[in-house]
Amino acid sequence: MKNATLRQLKVFEAVARLLSFSRAAEELHLTQPAVSVQIHRLEEHAGNALFEQFGKKIYLTPAGSELLQISRAIIQQFDAAESAMLQFKGVSGGRLNIGVISAGDYFFPRVLVEFASRHSDVTLNFTVHNRAELLRHIAENLTDLAIMVRPPSDPDTVSQPFAPHPYVIVAPPGHPLAGGEPVPFSKLVREKFIVREKGSDTWHSMEDGMGADIRDLNVAMEIRSTETIKQAVIAGMGISFLSAHTISQELRAGSLCVLPVQGFPLLLHWYVVHRRNKRLPPVAQAFKEFLLNDGAELISRFVPIDGHC
C-alpha cells in the first residue's frame, strides 16, 4: 500500500459510499473509466479485490470494508491538515464548504453571493441535500457548516438559529377557502393534500405544525419534489404544506396563494450547524458570524412573503 495515492483513496471512498462507479464518477467530476482505473490501481497496491459484483450491484469485499475505514481516517487527517493551514491564510482566499437542505436552494445562492462580495477570492463549495444526507455529511466531516431547519439533538454538534422559517398552506388562486376570515384547521381535513415524503424535513415540520391532526389529513399524493408539488397545486390537484421560502416566485406571479388558516404561518427557524469539535477555517467562522448577524434580514429581502388569496 506504500505506493497508493490520496486520489486513489478518495475515489475508492466515493465508490464504496455510493456503491456505484457511475455515481462516484458524477460526484467526482470524472469519467467512469477514470474511476475504474483508479480502483484497479488501488487493488493492485492492496493485493486484494476491494469490490465484488453480483448481477448489476457491487459490494465491498471484507478487505474493502477494512480499507474503507482506514481510507476515511487518512482523508480526514489530510482535511485537518488543510484546515490547519487555512488558519494562517485568513478569510480571503479560503474555501467555504457548506451543505444546505433542499428548501434552502431557493435563496441560499444569493446569500452566498452577498458574502463573497464582502470577502475577496473566497471559493464556494455549495451542495444541496435532504435532511438524512446532510446529517451524514456532518457526521462524516464532509462539510464545514450545514444549514437546516431541524438541527440534530446530537451533543457533538452545535446548532444556532439565525433566521425565521415560516411554513404555510398553499392553494391555487380562486380556491373555495381563499380570502375572508381565517379558516379553522378542521376544514382542511376535507381537502386533498399533496405532501412531501415521510422522513423529509418538510414532513417533520408538518408534524410539528399539525400535531395529532396530521393523521386525519386526506393525503392524495406523496411527492419527493417540492417543484412537482407546486405544479400539482397550481394544476388544482390539491393543497399543500410548504416552506414559504420555496414559493416566492409563484406568489409574485399569482399562480399560488397562501390560505388564511388559523395557527399559520407555522414559524420555525433556520439553523447553522457544525460539529462541536470542528476547527472551523477562518472563512467558515466568518460565514457563520455573517449569518448570525445579517442572515435574517437578507433572507427576508430575497424571499418576501406576500401572497394571501
Buried (B, 14 or more C-beta within 10 A) or exposed (E): EEEBEEEBBBBBBBBBBBEBBEBBBBBBEBEBEEBBBBBEBBBEEBEBEBBEEEEEEBEBBEBBEBBBEEBBEBBEEEBEEEBEEBEEEEBEBBBBBBBBBBBBBBBBBBBBEBBBEEBEEBEBEBBBBBBEBBBBBBEEBBBBBBBBBBBBEBEEBBBBBBBBBBBBBBBBEEBEBBBEEEBEBEEBBEBBBBBBEEEBBBBBBBBEBBEEEBEEBEEBBBBEEBEEBBBBBBEEBBBBBBBBBBBBEBBEEEBBBBBBBEEBBBEBBBBBBBBEEBEBBBBBBBBBEBBBEBBBEBBEEBBEBEBEB
